[in-house]
Each structure stands twice: as structure tokens, then as C-alpha cells.
């Protein structure tokens, strides 16, 4: 959500965003940290293994922010999440805080997505604008008298998108409470943290991603119905 001219100027000057490599993201943020936490505790020591495992996603997130030179709340929250995990482990806090942290991050995002419904930039609209030619869509909506119907569907889609983060918060919390039970700073804690990291993609990411996709499909189907055009007719030519 753009909140100042400075941020808008930074986004314009940054040029096009990086093309994300999904496999590389998966490797750095999930696979390698999980392997380090589960397999290298004895050879490296519990604290060095934890630091190394968290340094990978932390470094990747900071590099992404520097490389893009644009304000990204999602990237910032990702960095904060890694720092919180490190703090809980290094300070040897109660492992329950891992579950609280795992739920708090997607919950905060979900609240932000829901709140964006009352701003000029609902998040789902921002996502769709990257895919479709909004000027052409709004012209067709005005001609056919479906502007209000489209806005209603847009708001419903935004609520569905917010719900996807609620799903993620719930599954994150339950998974962490189920797996991470050993005292922070112990070898067992690192191993459990690695197991939770490994399971986070199939258990947490995929269900919430599915809900996100459903929200976009629901909105795109509405665009096709309200404008009388097929998706390929309204999609951005550069995609």
C-alpha cells in the first residue's frame, strides 16, 4: 500500500522487479535451513548450526530488499520472522513462542490485507493490475453497467485473500505446537525446528496458496463475465 510520494518515487526509479526463482527460494528458505538444523548440530554445534540455518534466509531477504530497492511489507515481515526465530533460539525462550511467532506473521499480513479493503489499493486489486489491462476492463465495465458488481466481487476476493493468511496462521501455530516442544538452545530444539521448516511448505504454504489462487480465479471469472471478454483479451500484452 503506497503511503508517500517518496515510496512511489522509489518504486518508479527501481525499475521492474526481479524475477523470482521459485526453486532457489525453496532451496535457500526451506531446504538448506532444514538440512542444517537436522543434520549438522553435532558437527557444528547447536548455536552455530542455528545461526547458519537462519543466516541463509535472512541474507536472502536482505539482499532482495537491497536489490529491488523498493518497499515490500512482505519481504520486511520475512526478515523480521527470521530474526524472531533466531532471538527465541539464542535467548533460549520457551518454545511456545515459536508457535506464537509462526502464527503472528501471517495473521498480521491477513489483517493488513483485510484492512486494505477500505483503502484505495485493495491488495487483490493490486495483484490483478499486474495481470490485466485495467483501463480496458473499466471501459468495458462502464459500457455494460457492471462497475458496482465488479467492485463487490473485488471486495469479496480481497476477503478470500485475507482468509488465506488466516489459514496459514492457524496451520503454522498447530504445526509448531505439535513439533517444537524441546527447550530452545538444545540439539532437539534445532532438529524439531528443522523438521517444522521442512513441513512448512506442504502443510502451511500449499493450502494458503490454494486459497489465494481461488480468490484470483473468482475475480478473473467475474472480469470475464462482467466485461464479456476472455482473459486473453484483457491480459497485459507483456505477460
C-alpha positions as CSV (number, residue, x, y, z in Angstrom):
1,X,0.0,0.0,0.0
2,X,1.6,3.2,-1.1
3,X,1.6,5.8,1.7
4,X,4.0,8.6,0.5
5,X,5.4,10.2,-2.6
6,X,8.8,9.1,-1.6
7,X,7.8,5.4,-1.7
8,X,6.1,5.9,-5.1
9,X,9.2,7.6,-6.4
10,X,11.4,4.8,-5.1
11,X,9.2,2.2,-6.8
12,X,9.2,4.1,-10.1
13,X,13.0,4.5,-10.0
14,X,13.6,0.9,-9.1
15,X,12.7,-0.4,-12.5
16,X,11.0,-3.7,-13.0
17,X,11.1,-6.1,-10.0
18,X,13.4,-9.2,-10.0
19,X,12.0,-12.3,-11.5
20,X,11.9,-14.7,-8.6
21,X,13.4,-18.1,-9.0
22,X,10.9,-20.4,-7.1
23,X,13.4,-23.3,-6.8
24,X,16.1,-21.1,-5.5
25,X,13.8,-19.6,-3.0
26,X,12.7,-23.0,-1.8
27,X,16.3,-24.1,-1.5
28,X,17.5,-21.1,0.5
29,X,14.4,-20.6,2.7
30,X,13.4,-24.1,3.4
31,X,15.6,-27.0,2.2
32,X,19.0,-25.9,3.2
33,X,18.0,-24.5,6.7
34,X,16.1,-27.7,7.4
35,X,19.0,-29.9,6.4
36,X,21.4,-27.8,8.5
37,X,19.2,-27.9,11.6
38,X,18.5,-31.6,11.4
39,X,21.9,-32.9,10.3
40,X,24.7,-30.5,11.3
41,X,24.1,-30.0,15.0
42,X,26.8,-32.4,16.2
43,X,29.4,-31.3,13.7
44,X,28.9,-27.6,14.0
45,X,27.3,-27.3,17.5
46,X,23.7,-26.3,18.2
47,X,24.2,-22.5,18.3
48,X,26.4,-22.3,15.1
49,X,24.0,-24.6,13.3
50,X,21.1,-22.4,14.3
51,X,22.9,-19.2,13.3
52,X,24.0,-20.7,9.9
53,X,20.5,-22.0,9.1
54,X,18.8,-18.7,9.8
55,X,21.6,-16.7,8.1
56,X,20.6,-18.1,4.7
57,X,17.0,-16.9,4.6
58,X,18.0,-13.7,6.4
59,X,20.7,-12.9,4.0
60,X,18.5,-13.7,1.0
61,X,15.7,-11.5,2.3
62,X,18.0,-8.5,3.0
63,X,19.7,-9.0,-0.4
64,X,16.3,-9.0,-2.1
65,X,15.3,-5.7,-0.4
66,X,18.6,-4.1,-1.4
67,X,18.5,-5.4,-4.9
68,X,14.9,-4.3,-5.6
69,X,15.3,-1.0,-3.8
70,X,11.5,-0.9,-3.2
71,X,9.4,-1.1,0.0
72,X,8.0,-4.5,0.3
73,X,6.0,-5.2,3.6
74,X,6.1,-9.0,2.8
75,X,9.9,-9.1,2.5
76,X,10.3,-7.0,5.7
77,X,8.0,-9.4,7.6
78,X,10.0,-12.3,6.3
79,X,13.2,-10.8,7.6
80,X,11.5,-10.0,10.9
81,X,10.3,-13.6,11.2
82,X,13.8,-15.0,10.8
83,X,15.2,-12.5,13.4
84,X,12.4,-13.5,15.9
85,X,13.2,-17.2,15.4
86,X,16.9,-16.5,16.0
87,X,16.1,-14.5,19.1
88,X,13.9,-17.2,20.6
89,X,16.6,-19.8,19.9
90,X,19.6,-17.8,21.1
91,X,17.9,-16.4,24.1
92,X,16.5,-19.8,25.0
93,X,13.0,-18.7,25.4
94,X,10.0,-21.0,25.9
95,X,9.4,-22.9,22.6
96,X,5.8,-21.9,22.8
97,X,7.0,-18.5,21.4
98,X,7.9,-20.3,18.2
99,X,4.2,-21.2,17.7
100,X,3.1,-17.7,18.6
101,X,5.6,-16.2,16.1
102,X,4.7,-18.6,13.4
103,X,1.0,-17.6,13.7
104,X,1.6,-13.9,14.3
105,X,3.3,-13.1,11.0
106,X,0.6,-14.4,8.6
107,X,-2.1,-13.1,10.9
108,X,-0.6,-9.6,10.7
109,X,-0.5,-9.9,6.9
110,X,-4.1,-11.1,6.8
111,X,-5.2,-8.2,8.9
112,X,-3.3,-5.9,6.6
113,X,-5.0,-7.5,3.5
114,X,-8.4,-7.2,5.1
115,X,-7.8,-3.5,6.1
116,X,-6.7,-2.7,2.6
117,X,-10.3,-3.2,1.5
118,X,-11.1,0.2,2.9
119,X,-8.2,1.9,1.1
120,X,-7.7,3.0,-2.5
121,X,-5.5,0.0,-3.0
122,X,-7.1,-3.3,-2.0
123,X,-4.3,-5.9,-2.2
124,X,-6.2,-8.3,-4.5
125,X,-6.7,-5.3,-7.0
126,X,-3.0,-4.6,-6.9
127,X,-2.3,-8.2,-7.7
128,X,-4.8,-8.3,-10.6
129,X,-3.5,-5.0,-12.0
130,X,-0.2,-6.8,-12.7
131,X,-2.0,-9.3,-14.8
132,X,-4.8,-7.4,-16.7
133,X,-5.2,-4.2,-18.6
134,X,-7.3,-2.4,-16.0
135,X,-8.1,0.6,-18.3
136,X,-9.6,-1.7,-20.9
137,X,-11.5,-3.6,-18.2
138,X,-13.0,-0.4,-16.6
139,X,-14.1,0.9,-20.0
140,X,-15.9,-2.4,-20.7
141,X,-17.5,-2.3,-17.2
142,X,-18.7,1.2,-17.7
143,X,-20.2,0.4,-21.1
144,X,-22.0,-2.7,-19.7
145,X,-23.1,-1.2,-16.4
146,X,-21.3,-3.7,-14.2
147,X,-19.0,-1.3,-12.3
148,X,-20.8,-1.9,-8.9
149,X,-21.0,-5.6,-9.4
150,X,-17.2,-5.7,-10.2
151,X,-16.4,-3.7,-7.0
152,X,-18.5,-6.1,-4.9
153,X,-16.6,-9.1,-6.4
154,X,-13.3,-7.3,-5.8
155,X,-14.1,-6.8,-2.1
156,X,-15.2,-10.5,-1.7
157,X,-12.0,-11.6,-3.4
158,X,-10.0,-9.4,-1.0
159,X,-11.7,-11.1,1.9
160,X,-10.9,-14.6,0.5
161,X,-7.3,-13.5,0.1
162,X,-7.2,-12.3,3.8
163,X,-8.7,-15.7,4.8
164,X,-5.8,-17.5,3.1
165,X,-3.4,-15.9,5.7
166,X,-5.8,-16.9,8.5
167,X,-5.5,-20.4,7.2
168,X,-1.7,-20.1,7.2
169,X,-1.7,-18.6,10.7
170,X,-3.8,-21.5,12.1
171,X,-1.7,-24.3,10.4
172,X,1.5,-22.6,11.4
173,X,0.5,-22.5,15.0
174,X,-0.7,-26.0,15.2
175,X,2.4,-27.4,13.3
176,X,4.8,-25.5,15.6
177,X,3.0,-26.6,18.8
178,X,3.0,-30.2,17.6
179,X,6.6,-30.4,16.6
180,X,8.7,-27.8,18.6
181,X,8.5,-28.9,22.2
182,X,12.1,-29.2,23.4
183,X,13.9,-26.4,25.3
184,X,15.4,-23.7,23.0
185,X,19.2,-24.0,22.6
186,X,19.2,-27.8,22.7
187,X,20.0,-30.1,19.8
188,X,16.5,-31.5,19.9
189,X,15.1,-27.9,19.5
190,X,17.2,-27.4,16.4
191,X,16.1,-30.7,15.0
192,X,12.5,-30.0,15.7
193,X,12.8,-26.5,14.2
194,X,14.3,-28.1,11.1
195,X,11.5,-30.6,10.8
196,X,8.9,-27.9,11.2
197,X,10.7,-25.9,8.4
198,X,10.7,-28.9,6.1
199,X,7.0,-29.5,6.7
200,X,6.0,-25.8,6.4
201,X,5.7,-25.9,2.6
202,X,3.3,-28.8,2.2
203,X,1.4,-28.2,5.4
204,X,1.3,-24.4,5.5
205,X,2.2,-22.8,2.2
206,X,0.3,-25.0,-0.2
207,X,-3.2,-24.7,1.5
208,X,-2.9,-20.9,1.8
209,X,-1.6,-20.7,-1.8
210,X,-4.6,-22.7,-3.0
211,X,-6.9,-20.2,-1.3
212,X,-5.1,-17.3,-2.9
213,X,-5.4,-18.9,-6.3
214,X,-9.1,-19.4,-5.7
215,X,-9.5,-15.7,-4.9
216,X,-7.8,-14.7,-8.1
217,X,-9.8,-17.2,-10.2
218,X,-13.0,-15.9,-8.6
219,X,-12.1,-12.4,-9.5
220,X,-10.9,-13.2,-13.1
221,X,-14.1,-15.2,-13.8
222,X,-16.0,-12.1,-12.7
223,X,-14.0,-9.9,-15.0
224,X,-14.7,-12.2,-17.9
225,X,-18.5,-12.3,-17.1
226,X,-18.9,-8.5,-16.5
227,X,-16.8,-7.4,-19.5
228,X,-17.9,-10.0,-21.9
229,X,-14.3,-10.6,-22.8
230,X,-12.0,-13.6,-22.5
231,X,-8.9,-13.5,-20.2
232,X,-6.6,-13.3,-23.2
233,X,-8.3,-10.2,-24.4
234,X,-7.7,-8.3,-21.1
235,X,-4.4,-9.6,-20.0
236,X,-1.4,-7.3,-20.2
237,X,0.4,-7.8,-23.5
238,X,3.8,-8.0,-21.9
239,X,2.9,-11.1,-19.8
